[in-house]
Amino acid sequence: MSGRAVVQAYQYALDPTPEQERTLRSHCGAQRYAFNWGLRLVRANLDQRAAERSYGITDAGLTPSSNWSAYGLRKTWNQRKDEVAPWWSENSKEAYSSGLANLASALRNWNDSRTGKRAGRVVRFPRFKSKRVAGSCRFSTGAFGLVEDDRRHVRLPRIGTVRTHESTRKLFRHLQRGTARVRSATVAHRLGRWQVSFSVEITRVDPAPTRPGEVVGIDLGVRYLAVLSTGETVPNPRPLETALPRLRRFRRRMSRRSGPDRRTGQLPSRRWLRARARISALHLMIRSGMLGNRGLARRVADVGMAEFRRQIEYKAAWSGVRVQRADRWFPSSRTCSGCGVVRTKLRLSERTFDCEHCGVVMDRDHNAARNLAALAGAQAADTSSLSRRATENGPAGNPRQTCIARATGNATGSPTRATRRREAMAQDTFSDVSRTVSE
């Protein structure tokens, strides 16, 4: 079977020496300095042009705009680095180049969002990076990667050989076979320790699906992370609920330390700083988004549905499995998987689905998973017809708009906007993230 080239990330925790840790912090600070320097340059140019326009100067007479591209920013930096940063030679040139490349990407996203070229949420103008935020540094040229015949060390430019906290044998074997190529290395300080992430172009040879043609429906929820149409359940690990007692304990410990006082100018103690660092690391572990239902917000955020979908989609692509996402308004929970009758109401507290038409009684999540499997099977059987209907009936003829396969039975018509909003937050909270996986 021929392999496919994909890009994967391999991340390892580092155990640097005190001298190496100082060098790592210096490189991260250099990237932050280059980012802030370039942002200050671009903002001054924009402010100057805005002031000249306010005086009635035409566009032809305005100060020339600065070049926002990564190449233009690096060129300007190389011309002025001896003046603005005489110490630049202490770090690798990649530290400054990566900071300017990040700035160019941020400015491009802001400009595309402002001019309507970028869809989605509005992107704000870049802000200056603070010393308090954990830094990072990316290396794309120079001597970096794994050490030959050594599975516990990595090599980084200007930093040298750094010991890893864990073995790198998985990546080492791919490099030894010649099926992988390291593209870049990113060093960052997260969760209280240094980590390196390698971007690797790897040739994958995945086995063919063992059961081709089989369809599995997946319904996500709070009680179980996932309920399959086959009846299997995946337990919810609940990382947020597990971490909350530790967070309370750390906050009590921090309250007993001597913190900063702006009135008297008192500096925080080292014990207070260490306690705050532990709390910040714990927040990074449990950070996630919330939903509109305030009664379920914390538990829904604890599930991590977006992360589940992300991992399912990219792992399925590797194995040749097709993933279909049900439409947000598809009534998977309110539809009977036996006869197809759609109930008008189904409260969130009703955990058992009881069909009055055919007498089917089963768990509501299992019923929803079976409906999702049926939806995927119908779409797979008539893909061309569904694509044509989506193109003709979708808004502005968008072929990417999901086409809803209506369930047969007694429906009550299209719900109002207020009813849809209540159903999205209560009855069908998890319908919009339900998945159907077909092999």
C-alpha positions in Angstrom: 0.0 0.0 0.0 1.5 3.4 -1.0 1.9 5.9 1.8 0.6 9.5 2.1 2.6 12.5 3.3 1.0 14.3 6.2 2.3 16.8 8.7 2.3 15.8 12.4 3.5 17.3 15.6 5.7 15.5 18.1 5.9 17.3 21.5 8.4 16.4 24.2 9.0 17.9 27.7 12.5 19.2 28.3 14.9 19.1 31.3 17.3 21.9 30.5 20.2 23.0 32.7 20.0 26.4 34.4 22.2 27.9 31.8 20.1 26.4 29.0 17.0 27.7 30.6 18.4 31.2 30.7 19.2 30.9 27.0 15.7 29.6 26.2 14.2 32.6 28.0 16.5 34.9 26.2 15.3 33.5 22.8 11.7 33.8 23.8 12.2 37.3 24.9 14.0 38.1 21.6 11.0 36.9 19.7 8.7 39.0 21.8 11.0 42.1 21.3 11.0 41.7 17.6 7.2 41.3 17.5 6.7 44.4 19.6 9.3 46.4 17.6 7.6 45.6 14.3 4.1 46.3 15.7 5.3 49.7 17.0 6.7 50.5 13.6 3.5 49.6 11.8 1.3 51.4 14.3 3.4 54.6 14.0 3.1 54.4 10.2 -0.7 54.0 10.4 -1.1 56.8 12.9 1.0 59.1 10.7 -1.1 58.4 7.6 -4.3 58.9 9.6 -3.1 62.2 10.9 -2.2 63.4 7.4 -5.6 62.4 6.1 -7.2 64.5 8.8 -5.4 67.6 7.4 -6.9 67.0 4.0 -3.7 65.5 2.3 -4.5 63.3 -0.7 -3.5 59.7 -0.8 -0.8 60.5 -3.3 0.9 62.8 -0.8 0.7 60.6 2.2 3.7 59.0 3.9 4.4 55.7 2.1 2.8 52.7 3.9 5.2 50.2 5.5 5.6 46.7 4.1 3.7 44.3 6.3 5.0 41.1 4.8 7.4 38.9 6.7 10.1 39.6 4.1 9.6 43.3 4.4 9.7 43.3 8.2 12.8 41.2 8.2 14.5 43.5 5.7 13.7 46.5 7.8 14.9 44.7 10.9 18.2 43.8 9.4 18.8 47.4 8.4 18.1 48.7 12.0 19.0 45.9 14.3 22.4 47.3 15.2 20.7 50.5 16.3 17.6 49.2 18.1 19.0 46.0 19.5 22.8 46.0 19.8 22.6 42.7 21.7 20.9 40.9 18.9 23.9 38.6 18.3 23.3 36.9 21.6 20.4 34.9 20.2 19.7 33.0 17.0 18.4 35.0 14.1 15.5 32.6 14.0 14.1 34.1 17.2 13.7 37.5 15.6 12.5 36.1 12.3 9.8 34.0 13.9 8.5 37.0 15.9 8.3 39.1 12.7 6.6 36.2 10.9 4.0 36.0 13.6 3.4 39.7 13.3 3.0 39.5 9.6 0.4 36.7 9.9 -1.5 38.7 12.6 -1.6 41.8 10.5 -2.7 39.9 7.4 -5.5 38.3 9.4 -6.6 41.7 10.7 -6.5 43.3 7.3 -8.4 40.4 5.6 -11.1 40.5 8.3 -11.4 44.3 8.0 -11.8 44.2 4.2 -14.2 41.2 4.2 -11.8 38.6 2.7 -11.7 36.6 5.9 -14.9 34.9 7.2 -15.8 34.2 10.8 -15.3 36.4 13.8 -13.8 39.9 13.5 -10.1 39.8 14.1 -8.8 42.7 16.2 -5.6 44.7 15.5 -2.5 42.9 17.0 -1.6 43.9 20.6 1.8 44.1 22.2 3.1 41.0 23.9 3.7 41.1 27.6 6.5 39.7 29.6 4.0 38.0 31.9 2.7 35.8 29.1 4.6 32.5 28.5 6.8 33.0 25.5 7.8 30.7 22.6 10.4 30.6 19.8 10.3 28.7 16.5 13.4 27.5 14.6 13.0 26.6 10.9 16.7 26.7 9.8 20.0 25.7 11.4 21.0 22.6 13.3 17.8 21.3 15.1 16.2 17.9 15.6 17.1 14.7 17.3 20.6 13.7 18.3 22.0 10.8 16.3 21.9 7.4 18.2 20.4 9.2 21.2 16.7 9.0 22.2 16.8 11.3 25.2 18.3 14.5 23.7 17.3 17.1 21.1 19.4 19.7 19.4 18.5 23.3 19.1 20.3 26.2 17.4 22.5 28.3 19.7 21.2 26.4 22.7 22.9 23.1 22.1 21.9 19.6 23.1 19.0 19.5 25.6 17.8 16.5 27.5 14.2 15.4 27.1 12.0 14.3 30.0 10.7 11.4 27.9 12.0 9.1 25.1 11.9 10.2 21.5 12.0 6.7 20.1 8.8 7.0 18.1 10.1 9.9 16.0 13.6 8.5 16.1 12.4 5.3 14.4 10.6 7.2 11.6 13.8 9.3 11.0 15.9 6.1 11.0 13.6 4.5 8.3 13.7 7.7 6.2 9.9 8.1 6.4 9.9 11.5 8.2 11.5 14.9 7.8 11.6 17.5 10.6 10.4 20.9 9.2 10.6 23.2 12.3 11.0 23.1 16.1 9.0 25.3 18.5 10.1 25.8 22.1 7.6 27.1 24.6 7.1 27.3 28.4 3.8 25.8 29.3 2.3 24.2 32.4 5.4 25.1 34.4 8.0 23.4 32.2 9.8 23.8 28.9 8.5 21.9 25.9 9.6 21.4 22.3 7.3 20.6 19.5 8.6 19.3 16.1 6.6 19.8 13.0 7.3 16.6 11.0 6.4 15.7 7.4 5.8 12.0 7.7 4.8 9.3 5.3 1.9 7.3 6.7 0.8 3.8 5.6 -2.4 3.2 7.4 -4.3 -0.1 7.2 -7.5 -0.4 5.2 -10.7 -0.2 7.1 -11.5 -3.6 8.6 -15.3 -3.2 8.1 -15.9 -1.2 5.0 -19.4 0.0 4.4 -20.4 -0.1 8.1 -22.0 3.0 9.5 -21.7 4.1 13.2 -23.6 7.0 14.8 -22.1 8.9 17.7 -24.1 11.1 20.1 -22.1 13.3 22.5 -23.4 14.2 25.9 -22.6 15.0 29.5 -23.5 11.7 31.2 -21.3 9.8 28.7 -18.7 11.3 26.4 -20.1 9.4 23.5 -22.9 6.9 22.9 -22.6 4.7 19.8 -25.4 3.4 17.7 -24.1 -0.1 18.5 -25.0 0.4 22.1 -21.4 1.0 23.3 -20.7 3.9 25.6 -17.5 5.9 26.2 -17.2 7.3 29.8 -16.7 10.9 30.4 -13.2 11.6 32.0 -14.5 14.9 33.5 -11.1 16.7 33.8 -12.6 19.9 35.0 -14.4 18.3 37.9 -11.2 16.5 38.9 -9.1 19.7 38.8 -11.5 21.9 40.8 -10.6 20.6 44.2 -6.9 21.2 43.4 -7.7 24.7 42.2 -9.5 25.5 45.5 -6.6 24.1 47.5 -4.1 26.2 45.5 -6.2 29.4 46.0 -6.4 28.9 49.7 -2.7 28.4 49.8 -2.1 31.6 47.8 -4.4 33.6 50.1 -2.1 32.8 53.0 1.0 34.2 51.2 2.2 37.8 51.2 1.1 39.3 47.9 1.8 42.6 46.3 0.4 45.8 47.7 0.1 48.8 45.4 -0.6 51.3 48.2 2.6 50.5 50.1 4.7 49.3 47.2 5.2 45.9 48.8 6.6 43.2 46.4 5.1 39.7 46.4 7.0 37.0 48.2 8.5 34.1 46.3 6.1 31.7 47.9 3.2 33.8 46.6 4.7 33.9 43.1 5.2 30.1 43.1 1.6 29.6 44.2 0.3 31.9 41.5 2.3 30.0 38.9 0.8 26.7 40.0 -2.7 28.2 39.7 -1.9 29.6 36.2 -0.7 26.2 35.1 -3.8 24.6 36.4 -6.0 27.1 34.6 -4.3 26.2 31.3 -5.1 22.6 31.9 -8.8 23.2 32.4 -9.4 26.1 30.1 -12.2 25.7 27.6 -15.3 27.5 26.2 -18.8 27.7 27.7 -22.2 27.3 26.2 -25.3 29.5 26.6 -27.2 27.1 29.0 -26.0 28.4 32.4 -27.2 25.3 34.1 -25.1 23.0 32.0 -22.3 25.4 31.1 -19.6 23.9 33.3 -20.5 20.3 32.6 -20.7 20.9 28.8 -17.3 22.6 28.9 -15.9 19.7 30.8 -16.8 17.3 28.0 -14.6 19.0 25.4 -16.8 18.3 22.4 -14.8 20.4 20.0 -11.6 18.5 20.9 -13.4 15.2 20.4 -14.5 16.3 16.9 -11.1 17.5 16.0 -9.4 14.3 16.9 -12.1 12.2 15.2 -11.9 14.1 12.0 -8.1 14.0 11.5 -7.7 10.4 12.7 -10.6 9.3 10.3 -8.8 11.1 7.4 -5.7 9.0 8.1 -7.6 5.8 8.0 -9.9 6.5 5.0 -13.0 6.9 7.1 -15.6 9.5 6.1 -17.1 11.7 8.9 -20.4 13.4 8.4 -21.8 16.0 10.8 -25.5 16.2 11.4 -27.2 19.6 10.9 -27.7 21.6 14.0 -31.5 21.4 13.8 -31.7 17.7 13.0 -34.0 16.3 15.7 -31.9 13.3 16.6 -33.1 13.1 20.2 -36.8 13.7 19.4 -37.1 11.2 16.5 -38.0 7.6 17.1 -35.4 5.3 15.6 -38.0 2.6 15.2 -40.8 4.3 13.3 -39.5 7.7 12.5 -42.1 9.7 14.4 -40.9 13.1 15.6 -42.0 14.1 19.1 -42.9 17.8 19.5 -41.2 18.1 22.9 -38.6 16.2 24.9 -37.3 17.7 28.1 -33.7 17.3 29.0 -34.7 15.6 32.2 -36.3 12.7 30.3 -33.4 10.3 29.9 -35.6 7.5 28.4 -37.2 7.8 25.0 -40.7 6.3 25.0 -42.5 6.3 21.6 -46.3 6.4 21.9 -46.7 5.3 18.3 -44.7 2.1 18.1 -43.9 1.4 21.7 -40.1 1.6 21.4 -38.4 2.3 24.8 -34.7 3.0 25.0 -32.1 5.4 26.3 -32.4 8.8 24.6 -28.7 9.0 23.8 -28.8 5.5 22.2 -31.9 6.5 20.2 -30.2 9.7 19.0 -27.1 7.7 17.9 -29.2 5.3 15.9 -31.0 8.2 14.2 -27.6 9.7 13.3 -26.4 6.3 11.9 -29.6 6.2 9.7 -29.0 9.7 8.5 -25.4 8.9 7.5 -26.6 5.7 5.7 -29.2 7.7 3.8 -26.7 10.4 2.8 -24.1 7.8 1.7 -26.7 5.9 -0.4 -27.8 9.0 -2.3 -24.9 11.4 -2.1 -25.5 12.9 -5.6 -29.1 13.7 -4.9 -28.3 15.3 -1.6 -25.6 17.4 -3.1 -27.9 18.6 -5.8 -30.6 19.5 -3.3 -28.1 21.4 -1.1 -26.9 23.4 -4.1 -30.4 24.3 -5.2 -32.0 25.1 -1.8 -29.0 26.3 0.2 -28.5 30.0 0.9 -26.9 31.7 -2.1 -26.5 28.3 -3.7 -23.8 27.2 -1.3 -23.0 23.6 -2.0 -21.3 23.3 1.5 -24.5 23.9 3.3 -25.6 20.8 5.1 -28.8 19.2 3.7 -31.2 17.9 6.3 -32.7 14.4 5.8 -36.2 14.9 7.2 -37.5 12.1 9.4 -40.7 10.5 8.3 -43.7 10.7 10.7 -45.8 13.3 12.3 -44.0 16.6 12.5 -45.5 19.9 13.7 -44.0 22.1 11.1 -41.1 24.6 11.3 -40.5 25.9 14.8 -40.3 29.6 15.5 -37.0 31.3 16.1 -37.6 31.5 19.9 -38.4 27.8 20.0 -35.3 26.9 18.1 -33.2 28.9 20.5 -34.7 27.2 23.5 -34.2 23.8 21.9 -30.6 24.5 21.1 -29.9 25.4 24.8 -32.0 22.7 26.5 -33.6 19.9 24.5 -31.1 19.5 21.7 -28.0 20.9 23.4 -25.9 18.1 22.0 -27.5 17.6 18.6 -25.3 20.2 16.9 -22.2 18.3 17.9 -23.4 14.8 17.2 -21.4 12.9 14.7 -21.9 10.1 12.3 -18.9 8.1 11.2 -19.0 5.9 8.2 -16.3 3.6 7.0 
